[in-house]
Amino acid sequence: MQKFGLCAAIVLTSACSEARDGIGEAKAQALAPGPIVVELFQSQGCSSCPPANANVNALAAARSDVLALSYAVTYWDKLGWKDTFAQPAFTERQRAYRRSGQSDGVYTPQVVINGRKALVGANRGSLNSAIAGIGPLRGGPAIVRDAAGVTIGAGQGGPATVLVVTYDPRVRAVPVKAGENGGRTLPHRNIVIGLREAGVWNGKALHVAVNAPKDPALRTAVLLQKGAGGPLLAATRL
């Protein structure tokens, strides 16, 4: 009986220890800062956009604490060149930031940081200063990856929309043959290929299925956003 009791105590102690470790890990993930999400809205048909593209390309290459995402919008397509990556959903995302009051208008090149601050992205010094002032995402729920997707932990701040973003980390050089940038070859990095709503988080733990892109070169990120065009609460790369 003593041996059995001792074994039971060891097993119980081990289980409690593992449970405490699990709770500690979840708390650590919740407290750990997320990336600084830098969203660029730009177009190959906009003559003012190449400097902002270069700035965001540099962030994507050099800063692991920044999740840089480049969205090609559609409203410059009427000027003689149809952007090869533009989608109406990306234009709508930018308009949602204006409607929510997080940005003061719809223009290119526009950068939105953590869904909270919008500015022209062409000046590298101003962009870096804004990023430093905003800082990383903090206080949101943990987003933990698993084999089938992600689990968003319990927390405060809901409801919030779960967004799955697919982007290309490679440099995509596009020869522009007409429009304001006609004759130039414009490099893009972290260009967004797909954007979808994957659920609503209401403060309770939520599992969201996320399939790997068919193209293994593409990457995926998950964003948790307060309402349409509201501030970001959490984000992670997969």
N, C-alpha and C positions, 0 to 999 in steps of 0.2 A: 504493500500500500504506500509505503514511504517512497519507493522508487517511482511508482505511478504518479504520486502526487508531485514529486520533483519534476518528472517529465512534463506533467501538465502545466506546472508553473513555468517551466522553460518555454514550452510552446506558447503559453499565454503571453509571457513577457516578450517573446519574439514577435507575436502577432501585434501586440500593443506598440512595440517599437516600430514595426513596419507601418502601422497606421499613423503613428506620429510622424514618421518620415514622409509618408504620403501627404499628410496635411501640411507639413512644413514645406514640402516641395511646391504644393499648390499655392501656398501663401507667398513663397519666394517668387514664383512666376507672376503672381498678381502684382507684387510690389516692384518687380523689375521693370525698368523703363522699356517701352517699346521703341520702334524706330521712329525717326522723324519722317513723316510722309510728305513728300514734295510732289505735288501734281501740277504738271505743266499742260496748259491748253494752247495749242499751236497749230499751224497749217503750213504746208509746203507752198501755198499760194500767198503767203504773207511775207513781205519783204523785211519786216521788223523781227521775224522769228528766228533766223539763224543764230544770232548771238545768244538768245535764250536757250535754244537747242544745245549749243555748245556748253553753256553753263550747267545744264541738267545732265548732259552726257558726262561732264567732268565729275559731278557729284556721284553719278552711278558707278563710275570707275574707281573713285578714290575713297569714298566714305561708306563704310559698312554700317554706320549708325543711321544712314539715310536710305529710305525706300523711295527712289525717284521713279515716277510714272509719267509717261508722255502720252497725252491724248490728242489725236488729230481731229479737229472740228470741221464741220461741213460748210460753214457759211462763207468761206472764201472760195469755194469751188466754182462760183459763178464768174470769177475773174479770169477765166481762160485756162485754168489747170485744176483738175480734180485730184485732190489729195489721195494718194494710194492707200492710206491707212484710215481715212476718216470714216466715222460711223455716226448716225444721228444720235445714238445713245450717249456718245461722248459730248456732243453739243448740248444735249439735255442735261447732262451732269453739270456742265458749267452754268447753264441757266438756273439750275436748282440752287447753286451757291448764291446767285444774285437774289433769287426769291427769298431765300432764308435770311438774307442780310449779312452773310459771311463774306460777300464781296460787293463791291460798289458798281459792278457792271459786267458786261460780257465783251471781252476784247482779247486780242492776241498781241504779243505773248503774255499770258497771265499765269502766274504761279499761285497756288493755294497751299498753305502749309498747315498740316494737321486739321484741315477743314475749318480753320479758324482765322487765318490772315491771308488776304489776297494782295498781290502786288505785281507790277511789271517785272518780268523775269530777265530782262536784257542786261541789267547792270550786275556784275558778279559781286561787287562789294556790298551793294544793297541787299542782294539775295542772301549772301552769307551772314550779314548782320541780322536779317529777319529770322533766319534759321536759328542762329544763336539765341535770339531773344525769345523765340517760342519754345525751343528745347524739345526733348523727346516726349512721347506720350506717356503719361503716368496716371495711376489711379483706376484704370479700367480693369476689366476682368482678364484673367489669363486665357490665352488661346493656345491650346495644347494639341499638337499634331499626333495622329495615330494612323493606323494602316488604311483606314477607310475615309479619313477626312480630318476634321478638327473638333475638339470639344471646347466650347466657350464656358468658362467657369461661372459660378454664381457671383453676384455682385450688385451694386447699385448703379443707377443711371439709365435703366431701360424705360420704355422699349427702344430698341435700336435695330437697324437693318444690317444683316450680314451680307457683305458683298464679296464675291470671288472675282479677282482680277487676273487675267492671263496676259503676260507680257513677254517680250523678246529681249533678253539681255545682250544679244549680239549687236554690233554696229550694223545698221541697215543703211547703206548708201543709195540714195535715190536720185537719178538724173532727172531734173525738172526741165521739161521741154517747152513750157509756155508760161504765161502769167508773169507776176512780179519777180519771180526768181528764175525765170526762163534762162537756160544755159548754165545754171549752177547744179552741182551735185551736193545734196544735203544729207549729212549723216544723222541717223536717229539711233538712240540707244534706250532700252527699256520702253520701247514703243508698245502701247497697250493694244492687244489683239482682241480681247473679249472682256466683257463686264456683265455680271449677272447677279441678281438678288437671290440669295440662297436660304433665306429664312428671317425670322424676327426673334430677337433675344429680349426676354422680358424680365431679366434679373435672375432667372433660374438657370442651372447648368443646361446647356443645349449642345447636342451633337449635330454636326452638319457634314453631309457626305460631300467630298470633293474628289473628283476624278482627275487623275494625272493627265496633262495635255497629250494628245496623240503625237505631237512633235516633241521628242525628248529634249530638244534644245530650248523649248519654252519654259517659263517659270510661272509660278502661281503665288499670289498673295491674298490674304483675307483681311478685310477691313470691317470694323464695326462702327457704324455711323448713326448718330442721333438724328433721326428724321431725314427727309430728303434735303440734301445740301447742308446738313447741320455739322457740328464739330465731330471729329473722329474720337472715339473712346479707346480703341485698341486696334492694333494691326500686327501682322506677322507675315514673314515669308515662309513658304513651304518648300 
